[in-house]
């Protein structure tokens, strides 16, 4: 019996959030992330690839700073503590 075709999702994600998330994914050491299953690592890699296809790789430090400020702007103060 053959496996069914994978179902793809169309997710709506703000371009600024995509930039912040992509930068974070590209600058993390995968080995330091708290994975409990290999599929989690692959799913993050799939997400990074999808964001790369959607918005491309290039961005400046200034673009990232603006995106971070815009994305964090509406957060509750309690959530800002890292």
C-alpha positions as CSV (number, residue, x, y, z in Angstrom):
1,X,0.0,0.0,0.0
2,X,1.4,3.4,-0.9
3,X,1.5,6.4,1.4
4,X,-1.0,9.2,0.8
5,X,0.2,12.4,-0.7
6,X,1.3,14.9,1.9
7,X,-1.2,17.7,2.6
8,X,0.3,21.2,2.4
9,X,-1.0,24.1,4.5
10,X,-1.2,27.7,3.4
11,X,-0.4,29.7,6.6
12,X,-0.9,33.4,6.9
13,X,2.1,34.9,8.6
14,X,3.1,38.6,8.8
15,X,6.2,39.2,6.7
16,X,7.9,40.9,9.7
17,X,7.2,37.9,11.9
18,X,8.6,35.6,9.2
19,X,11.8,37.6,9.1
20,X,12.2,37.5,12.9
21,X,11.4,33.8,13.0
22,X,13.7,32.9,10.1
23,X,16.6,34.9,11.6
24,X,16.1,33.1,14.9
25,X,16.0,29.7,13.2
26,X,19.1,30.4,11.2
27,X,21.1,31.6,14.2
28,X,20.3,28.8,16.7
29,X,22.4,25.9,17.3
30,X,20.0,23.0,16.7
31,X,21.8,20.8,19.2
32,X,20.9,23.3,22.0
33,X,17.2,23.2,21.3
34,X,15.1,20.9,23.6
35,X,13.9,18.4,21.0
36,X,12.2,15.3,22.3
37,X,11.8,13.7,18.8
38,X,13.7,13.8,15.6
39,X,10.6,14.9,13.8
40,X,10.6,18.2,15.7
41,X,14.1,19.1,14.3
42,X,12.9,18.2,10.8
43,X,9.7,20.2,11.2
44,X,11.7,23.3,12.2
45,X,14.0,22.8,9.2
46,X,10.9,22.5,7.0
47,X,9.6,25.7,8.4
48,X,12.8,27.5,7.8
49,X,12.9,26.3,4.2
50,X,9.3,27.4,3.6
51,X,10.1,30.9,5.0
52,X,13.2,31.0,2.8
53,X,11.1,30.2,-0.3
54,X,8.5,32.7,0.6
55,X,10.7,35.7,1.5
56,X,14.2,34.8,0.5
57,X,17.4,34.8,2.5
58,X,18.7,38.4,2.3
59,X,18.0,41.0,4.9
60,X,20.0,43.8,6.6
61,X,20.6,44.2,10.3
62,X,18.4,47.4,10.0
63,X,15.5,45.5,8.4
64,X,15.8,42.9,11.2
65,X,15.8,45.5,13.9
66,X,12.7,47.2,12.5
67,X,10.9,43.8,12.1
68,X,11.8,42.9,15.7
69,X,10.5,46.2,17.0
70,X,7.3,45.9,15.0
71,X,6.6,42.3,16.0
72,X,7.3,43.0,19.7
73,X,5.3,46.3,19.7
74,X,2.0,44.8,20.7
75,X,3.2,42.3,23.3
76,X,2.0,42.4,26.8
77,X,4.7,43.8,29.1
78,X,4.7,40.5,31.1
79,X,5.7,38.6,27.9
80,X,8.7,40.9,27.1
81,X,10.9,39.4,29.8
82,X,13.2,36.9,28.2
